[in-house]
């Protein structure tokens, strides 16, 4: 039986990093809403701001917490509380793990960010990668969420210089959030802000746990076929909308044959293979399948038009009972 890998002693780590913090090298990466990373660089004039914004406050918080009873608890078993730092395994947060893998092992495939080609309005987060010359293979990462409310666009912003307003000449401006949010050390993720951690990586353990259980039920109930390298579990985990919908779905209310007939009636493109399994090629097919097993399509008896129902309540439900689906 494999033993669980030892987790990072965050207090010892912070104490060690505090002693070498001025010697650390830093690189920056951006990533968008599809979790595509981009390289980016900064001017030397920002050197005095970078480590205080991304590192020093974070280290100080941990070192101060060591003396005030700060405790580290597993994210999956705890809620955010005062003087509690939440931790989880990097392997459990697929999007974060993929980003780290790309940065460390596929650097040559990462392109430099360009506003003209990639649009900063699609950027979701910024990663500061810290490393030391004596241990270049042991980097750590401070990550912050980027809100578009923190972005100044040149076409709508003014700058105030030498006592008067003038045109904002940059492509855009960014106010970097000062709060501590997410730290990745080795195989551990530390969430200083639970809300921002969840938003950064679309990670909600409790929802995902229930969705995983629903996936098991679906796999028992239905015969499904996927392309090589893809399965229902991995596909669901990449689609927050599907994770949310699975929270209320009643698996078993509709059979495989009924799904196929229902799709045919609604003129939806659901294909089956020679063995009768429903073919799921991508996220779009998955959405259609999930909508079918939740009976989310109707035909108007008046106009004959077909609709996808976003929210519904069965007319024969007892009054006051919440809607299903």
N, C-alpha and C positions, 0 to 999 in steps of 0.2 A: 504494500500500500504506500503510495507516494505521500510524503510529508508536505504540509503546506509550507511554502517558502517563508523564511523569516522576514517580518516586516521591518521597515526602516524605523530606527529609534530617532524620532524627529528632534528630540531635545539634544541628543549627542550630535546629530547632523548639523543643527543650527549653530551649536557651539563651535564645531570645526569650521564651518563655512565663515563664521564671523571672523575667524583668525586669518582668513586668506581672501576676504571679500574684495580688497583693493587689487588683487592680482588676477581676478577672474576676467576671462574674455567673454564677450556677449555677442550673439547674433540674433537677428530678428526675422520672424516669419509671420505672414498673414495667412488666414484661411477663410474660405467663403462658406456660404450656407450649404454647399454640397461637400464640404470638408476637403476641398482642393487646396493644398498649401502653395504659397508663393514666397520666394525670397524677397527681401527688401533690405535697404541699407539706411544709414543715418549720418548726418553731418557731425563733425567732431564737436561742434558747439553744443550738442545735446549730451555730451559725455557726463556733464555734471548733474544731469537730471535722471539719466537712465537707471543707475543702480538705486538711488533713493526711491524712485517710483516702483521699480519691479523687485527689489531685493531687500534693501535695508529695513523698511518697515515690516516686512514679512519676518525677517530674522528677529527683529526687536520684539515682535508680538510673541514669538515662540519662547525667546529667552525670558521675557517678562512673565509669560505664562508658567514657566518652570518654577517660578517662585510664588505664584499665586494659585497653584492647584489646577492649572489647565490639564484637562484629560483628553486622551485620544480614543475615540470610539469608532466602531465599524459603522459606516454609512447605512448599511442594510438593516442594522439592528437598532438604530438610534434616530432621534430627531435633533435638529439644530437647537442648541441651548447655549446660554451664556457660559463662557469658560470651557466650551467643548469644541474640539477640532475633529471633524469627521474625516475618516480615511476609508478608501476602498482599493481593491486590486485593479491595476491598470487593465488586466485581461478582461475584466467584467464590463469595461466601458469601451466598446468596440471602436467608436469613432476616434477617441483619444489614442488608443493603441495603434490604429492605422496611421494617424498623423505622425506619431513618434517613429514608426517603422519607415515611413516615407522619408522623413528628415534624416534619419540615421543610416538608412541602407539604400535609398534611391534618390540621393541628393541630385544626381545628374539629370533626373527627370523633372525636377522642380524648376519652373520658369520664374523669372523676375516679374514682380507685380508692375503692371502698367495701367494707369487710370483709363487710357484710351481703349485698351483691349479688355480689361477685366472689371472695371467699374467698382469704385470703392463702396458704393451703396450695397453691394452684395457681400461685403466682407463682414464676417461674424466675430472674429477674434484675432488677437495678436499674441504671439509666442516669443518670449525672450529665452533663448537657449544659453545657459551659462556653462563654462567649462574652465578647467585649470590645466596649465601646461604639464603639471606632474601627473595628472590623471585624465588625459583627454578622452578616454573611453568611458568616463563616468559623468556625463553631463546631467544637468537638471534643468527644469523648465518652469518658469513663472508665466501663467496664462491669464489674460484679461479679456472680458467680453467688450466688444465695440458696439455701442448703440449709435444709430444714425442721428440721435439727438445731440451727440457729442461732435458731430461733423459740421464744419462750416464750408459751404460751397462758394466758389469764387463769384458766381453770377449773382448771388443774393446777399453776400456778406460785405461789410465795410471794415476797414482797419483804421485804428486810431493811432496816428503817428505825429510827433512834433506838434501836438496841440490841435490837430484837426483830423477830420475824417477823410478817407480816400478809398479808392477802389482796392478790393482784396485781390492781390495779383497771383496768388498761388492757385493750383488746381483745386485744392481743398485744404482745410485745416482740421486738426484732430485734437480734442481735449482728452488726454489719456486719463482714465479713471485712477484715482489715487488709492482706492481700497485694495486690500489683499483678497484675491479670489480663488485661484487654483494653483497648486504646486504639484509637480510630478518629480519624484525622486525614485530612481530605479524602477521597481514594479509597483510602486504605490502612488495613489493620487490622494492629495490632501485638499479637502474642500473648506476653505476659510469662509466662503459664502455658499451655502447650500443652494440657494435660488439661482445664483449665477452659474454655478457648476452644472446644475440641471439644464439651464438654458443653453450654455455653451455646447454641451454634448447631447442635447435632447435625451437625457438620461433620467428616468424615474423608475427606481428599482421596483417599487410596489406595483406600478402599472405593468412593468415589463414581466414581473413574476406571474401575474394573472394572465397576461397575454401568452406567456410560454405554456401555461396550463391549457389555455384554449387551443393552442397549436397542437398539443398532444391529442386533445379530444377530436380536433378536425382531422388529424392524420388517421385516427381510428375509424372515423365515420366515413371519410371520402377517399377515393383513389385519385391521387394527383400525380402529374408527371412534370418534371422540371428539366431544364437544360443541364448539362454536365457542370458541376461546380456550384450549383445553386440548390437550395432547399427552402422549405417553407419557413423554418425558424430564422435563417439569415435574412430572408427577404422581408419578413415582418419587422425584424429589428431595425431595418433601414427606413421604415415608414412610420413616423410618429402618428399619422392620421389613422393608420390601420391598428396600431397599438391601442389608441383611444377607443376605436370602434369595437375592438374585441372585448373590452371591459364588460359590455352588456349583452353580447350575442349569446343566444341560447342554441348551443350546438346540438343537433339531433332533431330539431323541429322540422327539418326538411331533408329528404334523402338525395342520394346521388342522382337518381333518375329524375326526381322532381327538379333538381337544379338544372339539368340539361334541358328538360322540357320548358322550364320557366325562361331560360335564356333564349330558347327558340321562339317562344311566344313573344318575348320582348325584342326580338330581332337583334340580339347581342352576339358578338363574335366570340363564342366559347367553343374551343375545339377539343376533340377527344382523340386519343391514340387508338391503335388496333385492339388494345386490351380494355378499352372503355374508360381509361383514366382521363381526367380533365387536365388539359395542358395549360400550365402557368409559365409563360415565357418571361414575364417582367412584372414590374410593379403595377402597371395598368391592368394586366390580366388579373393580378391578385385583388385589386380594388373591385373589379367587376365580380369576381367570385365571392368575395366577402359580402358585397351588397346583395348578391343573389341568396346566400344562405341566411341573410338577415331580412329577406323579402322587402328590399328597398326600392323596387320598381313597381309602378302601377300604370294602368292604362285608363285614361278618363272615359267614363261611360257616356259622357256627353259629346266630347270632341274626338275621341279616339286617339288623342295624343298620348305618348308615353312619357313618364316622368320618373326621375330619381328623387325619392323622398328623403330629405335631410333629417327630419325629425318627425316621429309619428307616435300616435297614441291609439291603440285599438279601441274601437267604439264599444266593445263589450267588456272592457276593463272596468272594475269597480271604480266608482268616483273617487278621485284623489290618489289613485295608484299611479306611480310614476310611469312614464312611457318606457317601452322596451325598444332597444336599438338606437 
